[in-house]
């Protein structure tokens, strides 16, 4: 699987650790940065990952910042993106199963790296259930056309 990943200055080491884990699991990682601790603007990185997923260059995306909140808000502004802010394996699993989330957002300042790693593994290994959830996802995605 191709996975686009990015972060702001608050999550450089976490992004690098997650990217390494994904590669060890056999996934191709598209790293959109940042790789420095210099202050950056998280919307820039959310846009890069969101566009990579939306344009089919990546199957899924992962965004990391201090809390994950800013990244999730920014990513959800991109057409076709369903970004989920997850804080547990269960929320990661349900975001994929019920909401067909295609971008995972986590907070490096509010979650331990081991928890982030577990969330990432659950997110990438879970699949959309379809069925009654398909109708709901279609309704959400129709909002894009109405706005």
C-alpha positions as CSV (number, residue, x, y, z in Angstrom):
1,X,0.0,0.0,0.0
2,X,1.2,3.6,-0.6
3,X,0.8,5.8,2.4
4,X,1.3,9.5,2.4
5,X,2.5,10.9,5.7
6,X,3.3,14.4,6.9
7,X,3.6,16.4,10.1
8,X,4.3,19.8,11.5
9,X,7.2,20.7,13.8
10,X,5.5,19.2,16.8
11,X,5.7,15.6,15.5
12,X,9.0,15.2,13.6
13,X,10.3,12.2,15.6
14,X,6.8,10.6,15.7
15,X,6.4,10.9,11.9
16,X,9.9,9.3,11.4
17,X,9.1,6.4,13.7
18,X,5.7,5.8,12.1
19,X,7.2,6.0,8.6
20,X,9.9,3.4,9.6
21,X,7.3,1.1,11.0
22,X,5.2,1.4,7.8
23,X,8.2,0.5,5.7
24,X,9.0,-2.4,7.9
25,X,5.5,-3.7,7.3
26,X,6.1,-3.5,3.6
27,X,4.3,-0.3,2.7
28,X,5.6,2.4,0.5
29,X,5.8,5.7,2.4
30,X,5.5,9.1,0.7
31,X,7.0,11.6,3.1
32,X,5.7,15.1,2.7
33,X,7.7,16.5,5.7
34,X,8.5,18.4,7.6
35,X,11.8,17.1,8.8
36,X,12.9,20.0,10.9
37,X,11.8,21.4,14.3
38,X,11.4,24.9,12.7
39,X,7.9,26.2,13.2
40,X,5.7,25.3,10.3
41,X,2.0,25.8,9.3
42,X,0.1,22.5,9.6
43,X,-2.4,23.3,6.8
44,X,0.4,23.2,4.3
45,X,1.2,19.6,5.2
46,X,-2.5,18.6,5.4
47,X,-3.0,19.8,1.9
48,X,0.0,17.8,0.6
49,X,-1.3,14.6,2.0
50,X,-4.9,15.3,1.2
51,X,-4.1,16.0,-2.4
52,X,-1.9,12.9,-2.7
53,X,-4.8,10.7,-1.5
54,X,-7.4,12.6,-3.5
55,X,-5.4,12.3,-6.7
56,X,-4.7,8.6,-6.2
57,X,-1.0,8.9,-5.6
58,X,-1.5,7.4,-2.1
59,X,-4.0,4.9,-0.8
60,X,-4.2,6.4,2.6
61,X,-2.8,9.4,4.5
62,X,-1.4,10.0,8.0
63,X,-1.1,13.4,9.5
64,X,0.6,14.2,12.8
65,X,0.7,17.5,14.7
66,X,0.6,18.5,18.4
67,X,-3.1,17.5,19.0
68,X,-4.2,16.3,15.6
69,X,-7.1,18.8,15.6
70,X,-5.7,21.3,13.2
71,X,-4.5,18.7,10.8
72,X,-8.0,17.0,10.8
73,X,-9.8,20.3,10.2
74,X,-7.5,21.3,7.4
75,X,-7.5,17.9,5.7
76,X,-11.3,17.7,5.8
77,X,-11.4,20.9,3.7
78,X,-9.9,19.0,0.7
79,X,-12.4,17.4,-1.7
80,X,-12.7,13.7,-1.3
81,X,-10.9,13.5,2.1
82,X,-12.5,11.9,5.1
83,X,-9.9,12.7,7.8
84,X,-10.4,11.1,11.2
85,X,-8.8,12.4,14.5
86,X,-8.2,9.1,16.4
87,X,-7.1,8.6,19.9
88,X,-7.4,4.8,20.3
89,X,-7.3,1.7,18.2
90,X,-11.1,1.5,18.4
91,X,-11.6,4.9,17.0
92,X,-9.1,4.1,14.2
93,X,-10.9,0.9,13.4
94,X,-14.4,2.4,13.4
95,X,-13.2,5.4,11.3
96,X,-12.3,3.0,8.6
97,X,-15.2,0.5,9.0
98,X,-18.0,3.0,9.4
99,X,-16.8,6.2,7.8
100,X,-14.4,5.0,5.1
101,X,-11.8,7.4,6.5
102,X,-8.9,7.8,4.1
103,X,-6.7,10.0,6.3
104,X,-5.7,9.4,9.9
105,X,-4.8,12.3,12.2
106,X,-3.1,11.9,15.6
107,X,-1.6,14.3,18.2
108,X,2.0,13.8,19.2
109,X,1.7,15.9,22.3
110,X,-1.4,14.1,23.6
111,X,-0.5,10.5,22.7
112,X,2.5,8.3,23.5
113,X,4.4,7.0,20.4
114,X,3.4,3.4,21.3
115,X,-0.3,4.4,21.2
116,X,0.2,6.3,17.9
117,X,1.9,3.2,16.4
118,X,-0.9,1.0,17.5
119,X,-3.5,3.4,16.1
120,X,-1.7,3.5,12.7
121,X,-1.5,-0.3,12.5
122,X,-5.2,-0.6,13.3
123,X,-6.1,2.1,10.8
124,X,-4.2,0.6,7.9
125,X,-5.4,-2.9,8.6
126,X,-9.1,-2.0,8.9
127,X,-11.4,-1.9,5.9
128,X,-14.7,-0.1,5.1
129,X,-17.7,-2.3,6.0
130,X,-20.0,-0.9,3.3
131,X,-23.6,-1.9,3.7
132,X,-25.6,0.7,5.7
133,X,-22.5,2.7,6.2
134,X,-22.2,3.3,2.4
135,X,-25.4,5.3,2.4
136,X,-24.1,7.5,5.2
137,X,-20.7,8.1,3.6
138,X,-22.5,9.1,0.4
139,X,-24.6,11.6,2.3
140,X,-21.5,13.1,3.8
141,X,-19.7,13.3,0.5
142,X,-22.7,15.0,-1.1
143,X,-22.1,18.0,1.3
144,X,-19.1,18.9,-0.9
145,X,-21.3,19.5,-3.9
146,X,-23.8,21.6,-1.9
147,X,-21.2,24.0,-0.4
